[in-house]
Amino acid sequence: MAFTQIIKFSIKPEFNDAFTTALSVNKNGVAQEPGNLEMRLYRDNANPNLFFAYDRWQDEAALASHMQQPYTKELLALAEQAQDKPIEVFTVNDTQPAPVALKAANPEDPLFNIFFIFKIKPGSREKLIQQFEKHITHTRTEDGCLLFDLYTVEGDDETLVVYEHWRKESDVWEKHFKQPYAMETGKLMEEYVIGELEQYMNFVTAL
């Protein structure tokens, strides 16, 4: 069973270059690990010192092996020294429809990627998951959508994660959110998400 993590790093500005390099070294090492299914790295568009890692592994044993690699230990040692805030690790579980491969972008696509990690009101989890099952099925048929996944968070019934890739930003604001199923989801989100939706959105660029 696949084992997936989303990791959030907030780094002091003076460590930005060193940390970016360490992430790249780690990713190159991971590419040689047989237990790794995917690793994607991102920098936040609004805050250059905020980084995200999306890691998907064959199982927990593959991740445990990764944690023992020298490049991983070096990255974590640097992160401990460089962090502006504690590292946030979200161990996430697939929902239905299950995650699928990232579609290939066109060379001219500017790309628009989102991590949306949001808090929800008690008792609303299953209603939102049920709505997202329909939402995701339709969204993945949109030409501008390259990836759209929903995850639950292990040990936290009041947090959900939406992870998205789009060809361009206008595909989200001008097309996707005007679809009937997206408007239906939006109404539920306004009712069940704690606080303003915008506070949970991170727009990111792949490293």
C-alpha positions as CSV (number, residue, x, y, z in Angstrom):
1,M,0.0,0.0,0.0
2,A,1.4,3.4,-1.0
3,F,2.6,5.6,1.8
4,T,2.4,9.4,1.1
5,Q,3.7,12.4,2.9
6,I,3.5,16.2,2.3
7,I,6.2,18.1,4.2
8,K,6.3,21.8,4.8
9,F,9.6,23.6,5.5
10,S,9.8,27.3,6.6
11,I,13.5,28.4,6.3
12,K,15.4,31.4,7.5
13,P,16.3,33.6,4.5
14,E,20.1,33.3,5.0
15,F,19.8,29.5,4.5
16,N,17.7,29.6,1.4
17,D,20.4,28.8,-1.2
18,A,21.9,26.0,0.9
19,F,18.6,24.5,1.6
20,T,17.5,24.6,-2.0
21,T,20.7,22.8,-3.0
22,A,20.2,20.2,-0.3
23,L,16.7,19.5,-1.5
24,S,18.0,19.0,-5.0
25,V,20.7,16.6,-3.8
26,N,18.1,14.7,-1.8
27,K,15.8,14.4,-4.9
28,N,18.7,13.1,-7.0
29,G,19.4,10.5,-4.4
30,V,15.7,9.5,-4.1
31,A,15.6,8.9,-7.8
32,Q,17.9,5.9,-7.2
33,E,15.8,4.4,-4.4
34,P,13.7,1.5,-5.6
35,G,11.0,2.1,-3.0
36,N,10.2,5.6,-4.1
37,L,7.2,6.2,-6.4
38,E,7.4,9.9,-6.6
39,M,9.1,12.9,-5.1
40,R,8.2,16.5,-6.1
41,L,9.6,19.7,-4.6
42,Y,8.1,23.1,-4.6
43,R,8.8,26.7,-3.5
44,D,5.9,29.0,-2.4
45,N,5.2,31.8,-4.9
46,A,4.5,34.4,-2.2
47,N,7.2,33.3,0.2
48,P,10.6,32.1,-1.3
49,N,11.6,30.7,2.1
50,L,8.6,28.3,2.2
51,F,9.1,24.9,0.6
52,F,7.0,21.8,0.1
53,A,7.9,18.2,-0.6
54,Y,5.5,15.6,-1.9
55,D,6.8,12.1,-1.3
56,R,5.1,8.8,-2.3
57,W,6.5,5.5,-1.3
58,Q,5.7,1.8,-1.9
59,D,5.3,1.3,1.8
60,E,6.5,2.5,5.2
61,A,9.7,0.3,4.9
62,A,10.7,2.2,1.8
63,L,10.4,5.5,3.7
64,A,12.3,4.1,6.7
65,S,15.1,3.2,4.3
66,H,15.1,6.7,2.8
67,M,15.4,8.2,6.3
68,Q,18.7,6.3,6.7
69,Q,20.3,7.6,3.6
70,P,23.2,10.1,4.1
71,Y,21.7,12.8,1.9
72,T,18.4,12.6,3.9
73,K,20.3,12.9,7.2
74,E,22.2,15.9,5.8
75,L,19.0,17.6,4.7
76,L,17.3,17.1,8.0
77,A,20.4,18.3,9.9
78,L,20.4,21.4,7.8
79,A,16.7,21.9,8.2
80,E,17.0,21.7,12.0
81,Q,19.5,24.5,11.8
82,A,17.8,26.5,9.2
83,Q,14.1,26.2,10.1
84,D,12.2,29.4,10.9
85,K,9.3,27.3,12.2
86,P,9.0,23.6,13.1
87,I,8.8,21.3,10.1
88,E,5.2,20.1,9.4
89,V,4.8,16.6,8.2
90,F,1.4,15.4,6.9
91,T,1.1,11.7,6.5
92,V,-1.8,11.5,4.1
93,N,-4.2,8.8,3.0
94,D,-5.8,8.4,-0.5
95,T,-9.5,9.0,-1.1
96,Q,-11.6,8.0,-4.0
97,P,-11.1,8.3,-6.9
98,A,-7.5,7.4,-6.1
99,P,-4.6,9.5,-7.2
100,V,-3.5,9.1,-10.8
101,A,-0.3,10.0,-12.6
102,L,0.5,13.7,-13.3
103,K,-0.5,14.5,-16.9
104,A,2.3,15.9,-19.1
105,A,2.3,19.6,-19.6
106,N,2.8,21.3,-22.9
107,P,6.0,23.3,-23.4
108,E,4.0,26.6,-23.5
109,D,2.0,25.8,-20.3
110,P,3.0,28.3,-17.6
111,L,1.7,25.9,-14.9
112,F,-0.2,26.7,-11.8
113,N,0.1,24.4,-8.7
114,I,-1.7,24.5,-5.4
115,F,-1.4,22.9,-2.0
116,F,-4.7,23.5,-0.1
117,I,-4.4,22.1,3.5
118,F,-7.5,23.2,5.4
119,K,-9.2,22.8,8.7
120,I,-12.9,21.6,8.8
121,K,-15.6,21.7,11.3
122,P,-16.3,18.5,13.4
123,G,-18.7,16.1,11.7
124,S,-18.2,17.5,8.2
125,R,-15.5,15.2,7.0
126,E,-17.6,12.5,5.3
127,K,-19.9,15.0,3.6
128,L,-16.9,16.8,2.0
129,I,-15.2,13.5,1.0
130,Q,-18.4,12.4,-0.7
131,Q,-18.7,15.6,-2.6
132,F,-15.1,15.6,-3.6
133,E,-15.5,12.1,-5.1
134,K,-17.9,13.6,-7.7
135,H,-15.8,16.9,-7.9
136,I,-12.6,15.1,-8.7
137,T,-14.1,12.8,-11.3
138,H,-15.4,15.8,-13.2
139,T,-12.4,18.0,-12.6
140,R,-9.9,15.4,-14.1
141,T,-11.8,15.6,-17.4
142,E,-11.1,19.4,-17.7
143,D,-8.5,20.1,-20.3
144,G,-6.6,22.5,-18.0
145,C,-6.3,20.0,-15.2
146,L,-3.1,18.0,-15.0
147,L,-3.7,16.6,-11.5
148,F,-6.3,16.8,-8.8
149,D,-6.2,14.7,-5.6
150,L,-7.8,14.8,-2.2
151,Y,-6.2,13.3,0.9
152,T,-7.2,12.8,4.5
153,V,-4.5,13.3,7.2
154,E,-3.5,10.4,9.4
155,G,-4.5,11.0,12.9
156,D,-6.4,14.2,12.2
157,D,-10.1,14.0,11.2
158,E,-10.4,17.7,11.0
159,T,-7.8,18.4,8.2
160,L,-8.1,17.7,4.5
161,V,-5.6,18.2,1.7
162,V,-6.2,19.1,-1.9
163,Y,-3.2,18.9,-4.2
164,E,-3.6,20.4,-7.7
165,H,-1.7,21.0,-11.0
166,W,-3.1,23.1,-13.8
167,R,-1.8,24.2,-17.2
168,K,-2.4,27.9,-16.3
169,E,-3.9,30.0,-13.6
170,S,-6.9,31.1,-15.7
171,D,-8.0,27.4,-16.0
172,V,-8.7,27.6,-12.3
173,W,-10.4,31.0,-11.7
174,E,-12.0,31.5,-15.1
175,K,-13.1,27.9,-16.0
176,H,-12.9,25.4,-13.1
177,F,-14.7,27.4,-10.4
178,K,-17.5,28.2,-12.8
179,Q,-18.4,24.6,-13.3
180,P,-21.6,23.5,-11.6
181,Y,-19.9,20.7,-9.5
182,A,-17.2,23.2,-8.4
183,M,-19.8,25.7,-7.4
184,E,-21.6,23.0,-5.4
185,T,-18.3,22.1,-3.7
186,G,-17.7,25.7,-3.0
187,K,-20.9,26.1,-1.1
188,L,-20.1,23.1,1.1
189,M,-16.6,24.5,1.7
190,E,-17.9,27.9,2.8
191,E,-20.2,26.1,5.3
192,Y,-17.7,23.5,6.7
193,V,-14.2,25.0,6.4
194,I,-13.0,26.9,9.5
195,G,-12.2,30.5,8.6
196,E,-11.4,32.0,5.2
197,L,-10.5,29.6,2.4
198,E,-7.6,31.8,1.2
199,Q,-5.6,31.4,4.4
200,Y,-5.0,27.7,3.6
201,M,-4.0,28.1,-0.1
202,N,-0.3,27.9,-1.1
203,F,0.5,28.5,-4.8
204,V,3.8,26.9,-5.6
205,T,6.3,26.4,-8.3
206,A,8.2,23.1,-8.9
207,L,11.9,23.1,-8.2
